[in-house]
Amino acid sequence: MKKETSKLLWIKSSLLALDFIFVLSGVGLVCVGGSVALELVDVAVVVREVTSHAAVVLALVGGIVFFLSVFGCIAVIGENNSMIKGFTVIMCITFTVEIGVGLFAYFHRGLVHSNMVNLYLKTLRRYSTERRIKISVDRLQKKFECCGAMDYTDWFNTTVGKAVPDSCCIKEKPQCGSVVQSHAKDNIHVQGCIKKMDSWIWNHNFIIGGVGIGLGIAQVIAMIFSCLLLRILLTDYEEL
């Protein structure tokens, strides 16, 4: 019985430690979601349908992980069989959904890219008529040091004509983008904003992906420990 009690304490301590990690991870994901929303506020105006979901998904996952971890702490401390079962089942469902969302995002990344390009090109046509669009596009092009969707020539198909906005210029000054010559790369940023944003998203996805894999491994360990804890509690109950 002493051995079982020692094992019980060890499993409970491990689960509580994992739950604490989940709490921190949940808060971290919510903060990252808010940070992404602020960082990409101008991008969201330009390609709202695509980018606005990223911050929402991160914040939603963070909230779920946070409340699930708090629920797990209460279940473990109280040694409540029903709550531990519920915690394990919800953790399993959450883990499965996370894998599904990750696989969906990976296999549909090409579709997301093409949607971003199409939405950006449509936005460029509204540049001269909508002040909010103009401000956001200019900020975006300055921030990422880019011009157009795929390259600077995208502006030639808009109301701007055979010119680019001044925000495309390497050294911005009034009317610096009014005449684009053959040696444009000396005066303006020639690379498109979609390519620059792809690089930015890839760099951040690498970090988020690493955190996600670590969180997934911790979830699997938590489910195993929950089953072990439940088994010990049920054994003790039967012995009583």
C-alpha positions as CSV (number, residue, x, y, z in Angstrom):
1,M,0.0,0.0,0.0
2,K,2.9,2.3,0.8
3,K,4.3,1.6,-2.7
4,E,0.9,2.5,-4.3
5,T,0.7,5.7,-2.2
6,S,4.2,6.7,-3.4
7,K,3.2,6.0,-7.0
8,L,0.0,8.0,-6.5
9,L,1.9,11.0,-5.2
10,W,4.4,10.8,-8.1
11,I,1.8,10.6,-10.8
12,K,-0.3,13.5,-9.2
13,S,2.8,15.6,-8.9
14,S,3.7,14.9,-12.6
15,L,0.2,15.7,-13.7
16,L,0.1,19.0,-11.7
17,A,3.5,20.0,-13.2
18,L,2.1,19.2,-16.7
19,D,-1.1,21.2,-16.0
20,F,1.1,24.1,-14.9
21,I,2.9,23.9,-18.2
22,F,-0.5,23.9,-20.0
23,V,-1.6,27.0,-18.0
24,L,1.5,28.8,-19.2
25,S,1.1,27.5,-22.7
26,G,-2.5,28.6,-22.8
27,V,-1.7,32.1,-21.6
28,G,1.2,32.2,-24.0
29,L,-0.9,31.3,-27.0
30,V,-3.5,33.9,-26.1
31,C,-0.8,36.5,-25.9
32,V,0.7,35.3,-29.2
33,G,-2.7,35.5,-30.8
34,G,-3.1,39.1,-29.6
35,S,0.4,39.9,-30.8
36,V,-0.3,38.5,-34.2
37,A,-3.5,40.5,-34.5
38,L,-1.7,43.7,-33.6
39,E,1.3,42.9,-35.8
40,L,-0.8,42.1,-38.8
41,V,-3.5,44.7,-38.4
42,D,-2.7,46.3,-41.7
43,V,-2.4,42.9,-43.4
44,A,-5.9,42.0,-42.0
45,V,-7.3,45.1,-43.8
46,V,-5.7,44.0,-47.1
47,V,-6.4,40.3,-47.0
48,R,-8.9,40.2,-44.1
49,E,-10.6,36.8,-45.0
50,V,-7.3,34.9,-44.7
51,T,-5.2,36.6,-42.0
52,S,-7.9,37.4,-39.4
53,H,-8.4,33.7,-38.7
54,A,-4.8,33.1,-37.6
55,A,-5.0,35.2,-34.4
56,V,-8.5,33.9,-33.6
57,V,-7.4,30.3,-33.8
58,L,-4.3,30.9,-31.6
59,A,-6.3,32.7,-29.0
60,L,-9.1,30.1,-29.1
61,V,-6.6,27.2,-28.7
62,G,-4.9,29.1,-25.9
63,G,-8.2,29.7,-24.1
64,I,-9.2,26.0,-24.4
65,V,-5.8,24.8,-23.1
66,F,-5.9,27.2,-20.2
67,F,-9.4,26.2,-18.9
68,L,-8.7,22.5,-19.6
69,S,-5.5,22.7,-17.5
70,V,-7.3,24.4,-14.6
71,F,-10.0,21.8,-14.8
72,G,-7.3,19.1,-14.7
73,C,-5.7,20.6,-11.6
74,I,-9.0,20.6,-9.8
75,A,-9.6,16.9,-10.8
76,V,-6.1,15.8,-9.8
77,I,-6.1,17.6,-6.4
78,G,-9.6,16.4,-5.6
79,E,-8.8,12.8,-6.8
80,N,-12.3,12.9,-8.5
81,N,-12.7,9.9,-10.8
82,S,-15.4,11.4,-12.9
83,M,-13.5,14.7,-13.4
84,I,-10.3,12.8,-14.2
85,K,-12.2,10.7,-16.8
86,G,-13.7,13.9,-18.2
87,F,-10.3,15.6,-18.3
88,T,-8.8,12.6,-20.2
89,V,-11.6,12.5,-22.7
90,I,-11.5,16.2,-23.4
91,M,-7.7,16.2,-23.7
92,C,-8.0,13.3,-26.2
93,I,-10.6,15.2,-28.3
94,T,-8.5,18.4,-28.1
95,F,-5.4,16.6,-29.2
96,T,-7.3,14.9,-32.1
97,V,-8.7,18.3,-33.3
98,E,-5.3,19.9,-33.1
99,I,-3.8,17.2,-35.3
100,G,-6.7,17.6,-37.8
101,V,-6.4,21.4,-37.9
102,G,-2.6,21.1,-38.4
103,L,-2.9,18.6,-41.2
104,F,-5.7,20.6,-42.9
105,A,-3.6,23.8,-42.7
106,Y,-0.5,22.0,-44.1
107,F,-2.2,20.3,-47.0
108,H,-4.2,23.5,-48.0
109,R,-1.3,25.9,-47.7
110,G,-1.2,26.3,-51.5
111,L,-4.9,27.3,-51.5
112,V,-4.3,29.9,-48.7
113,H,-1.4,31.3,-50.7
114,S,-3.5,31.7,-53.9
115,N,-6.4,33.3,-51.9
116,M,-4.0,35.8,-50.4
117,V,-2.7,36.7,-53.9
118,N,-6.2,37.1,-55.3
119,L,-7.4,39.2,-52.4
120,Y,-4.3,41.4,-52.5
121,L,-4.8,42.1,-56.2
122,K,-8.4,43.0,-55.6
123,T,-7.4,45.3,-52.8
124,L,-4.9,47.1,-55.0
125,R,-7.7,48.1,-57.4
126,R,-9.4,49.9,-54.4
127,Y,-6.2,51.8,-53.4
128,S,-7.1,55.1,-55.1
129,T,-10.7,55.2,-54.0
130,E,-10.7,54.0,-50.3
131,R,-8.6,55.9,-47.8
132,R,-8.5,53.1,-45.3
133,I,-7.2,50.7,-47.9
134,K,-4.6,53.3,-49.0
135,I,-3.3,53.8,-45.5
136,S,-3.1,50.1,-44.7
137,V,-1.4,49.2,-48.0
138,D,1.2,52.0,-47.6
139,R,2.0,50.9,-44.0
140,L,2.2,47.3,-45.2
141,Q,4.6,48.1,-48.0
142,K,6.8,50.2,-45.8
143,K,6.8,47.5,-43.0
144,F,7.8,44.6,-45.3
145,E,9.7,46.7,-47.8
146,C,7.7,45.3,-50.6
147,C,5.6,46.5,-53.6
148,G,2.5,44.9,-55.1
149,A,1.3,41.4,-54.6
150,M,3.9,39.2,-56.4
151,D,6.1,42.1,-57.6
152,Y,5.9,45.8,-58.3
153,T,4.3,45.3,-61.8
154,D,1.0,44.4,-60.2
155,W,0.4,48.1,-59.7
156,F,0.4,48.6,-63.5
157,N,-3.0,46.8,-63.7
158,T,-4.6,49.2,-61.3
159,T,-5.9,52.8,-61.4
160,V,-2.4,53.9,-60.5
161,G,-1.3,53.2,-64.1
162,K,2.4,52.8,-65.1
163,A,3.5,53.9,-61.7
164,V,3.7,52.7,-58.1
165,P,2.8,54.3,-54.8
166,D,5.5,56.3,-53.0
167,S,5.4,53.7,-50.2
168,C,7.2,51.4,-52.7
169,C,10.2,53.6,-52.8
170,I,13.5,52.6,-51.1
171,K,13.9,56.3,-50.1
172,E,10.4,57.7,-49.9
173,K,9.7,61.2,-51.2
174,P,6.8,62.9,-52.9
175,Q,6.1,61.5,-56.4
176,C,9.1,59.1,-56.2
177,G,7.0,56.3,-57.6
178,S,5.3,58.2,-60.4
179,V,7.9,57.1,-63.0
180,V,9.1,53.5,-62.9
181,Q,12.0,53.0,-65.2
182,S,13.9,49.9,-66.4
183,H,16.3,50.2,-63.4
184,A,13.4,50.2,-61.0
185,K,15.2,48.0,-58.5
186,D,17.5,50.9,-57.8
187,N,14.7,53.2,-56.6
188,I,11.8,50.9,-55.4
189,H,11.3,47.6,-53.7
190,V,10.6,45.2,-56.5
191,Q,9.6,42.1,-54.5
192,G,5.9,41.5,-53.8
193,C,4.4,41.7,-50.4
194,I,2.9,38.2,-50.6
195,K,6.4,36.8,-50.8
196,K,7.6,38.9,-47.9
197,M,4.6,37.9,-45.8
198,D,5.2,34.3,-46.7
199,S,8.7,34.5,-45.3
200,W,7.4,36.3,-42.1
201,I,4.6,33.7,-41.6
202,W,7.0,30.8,-42.3
203,N,9.5,32.1,-39.6
204,H,6.7,32.4,-37.1
205,N,5.0,29.1,-38.0
206,F,8.4,27.4,-37.4
207,I,8.3,28.7,-33.8
208,I,4.6,28.0,-33.3
209,G,5.0,24.6,-34.8
210,G,7.8,23.7,-32.4
211,V,5.7,24.9,-29.5
212,G,2.7,22.9,-30.9
213,I,4.7,19.7,-31.1
214,G,6.0,20.1,-27.6
215,L,2.5,20.8,-26.3
216,G,1.2,17.7,-28.2
217,I,3.8,15.5,-26.6
218,A,3.0,16.9,-23.2
219,Q,-0.7,16.2,-23.8
220,V,0.0,12.6,-24.7
221,I,2.0,12.2,-21.5
222,A,-0.8,13.9,-19.5
223,M,-3.4,11.4,-20.9
224,I,-1.2,8.4,-20.0
225,F,-0.6,9.7,-16.5
226,S,-4.4,10.4,-16.1
227,C,-5.2,6.8,-17.1
228,L,-2.6,5.6,-14.6
229,L,-4.0,7.8,-11.8
230,L,-7.5,6.7,-12.6
231,R,-6.4,3.1,-12.4
232,I,-4.7,3.5,-9.0
233,L,-7.8,5.4,-7.6
234,L,-10.2,2.7,-8.9
235,T,-7.9,0.0,-7.4
236,D,-7.9,1.7,-4.0
237,Y,-11.7,2.1,-4.2
238,E,-12.2,-1.6,-4.9
239,E,-9.9,-2.5,-2.0
240,L,-12.1,-0.4,0.4
